Amino acid sequence: MDSISIVGGGLAGSEAAWQLAARGIPVQLFEMKPIAFSPAHKSPLLGELVCSNSLRSDDITSAVGLLKEEMRLAGSLIMQAAEAARVPAGKALAVDRELFAEYITERIEHHPLISIRRNEVIAVPALGWTILATGPLTSDSLAQGLKRLLGEEYLYFYDAIAPIVSADSLDHTVIFRQSRYDSSPASTGDYLNCPMDMAQYEAFVQALLSAEKTPLKPFERPVYFEGCLPIEVMAERGPETLRFGPMKPVGLIDPRTGRSPYAVVQLRQENLAGDMYNMVGFQTKLKWPEQARVFRMIPGMEHAEFLRFGSIHRNTFICAPKVLSSALQIKTHPQILLAGQLSGVEGYVESTAVGWMAGVFAACLVRGVVPPCPSHETAHGALLHHLLHSKPEHFQPMNINFGLFAPLPGRCAKAKRGEAYSRRGLTAWRTFLRQVAEVAPVQSGL
């Protein structure tokens, strides 16, 4: 059997390659690193996380928690890597990003049916089955080729990443360890909390608003993803926005005062060693010297050592409702499938899920079988429905949420909806997996 080409070794491309190979189909995985790097990538490893190290909630009654459970049931390589590299993060699933990427790279490199080609693909392949999973930072040359192929203008928005600080540079006489609503002793909490009183908060917001930002290029326009707004953009929306957003103090008690702070900055463990912490919700486009100046105003961070400053980059995606078929194929070029954020979803987990679907759909298509599609009741099906059936003129990348699912029948108490969506979704997902096993089974011994 001829091999399938996959362009891009991120989460979606790695997942698609694994699912194809697991079904006995040879794969050539093209990854441009370390020959070339995007503005946000630094490591030659596959599956590099360039933004947060969190894969968000692991609660099965949340939409993203349900999506992860579906992925676990489906044999997701990325979920296996996440479990192997897991770090404490309360109810969230967060990982040591180096161990995470090393796990993915090792498994892909040693699979007998996957061949990794370390070179940049500068044009859309003209022949053979191909999955494009080049992500939101698709190189300019390949992006231009895809634009010509589609005959469509790209949509785009800007995504910002949060700073990482050294743990031993923090003042732990001020910062306290606690998770929200955690009734256990403070020392067992998964987050570090930097408390602010009213005067400190107001001074911080003013400094944030007046700080110098990295300017966009003349031809660029600031279209930000609402789920990942730069901290300074949120501050521009009103003086209380941050205090009801990433700096909300709800569910936290400062052990020094016995009271909830006026505002709080949370830090999440970045690696297993616990010597690096990510500033939760502090993605930013401030200039680097300004980040150091303003963020050192945060109590407990006066002498913070920044191991990575925040930055901003452009995310590129296609208008999926115009371009894609139900099997993630480009309608005008059905041998080319799209996966990951390039297809029009947002988030690590969502990108991986679309990579899984692209791999499984391609495994069916190369055998001449019409792929089964997951029900709109499942998290995977909800993402696919968003890509295929959104209004093109208003299409934007989305994180998974229950608003994308088929409505629940009848009335359901709000407190029980997550459980109802999860129970219904997993039932439908198991049915779908049985359908997949009939037409594209995983082969034993691989």
Summary of the structure (lengths in Angstrom):
residues: 446
radius of gyration: 22.1
end to end distance: 15.9
largest distance: 68.1
contacts: 1520
relative contact order: 0.17
helix: 36%
strand: 18%
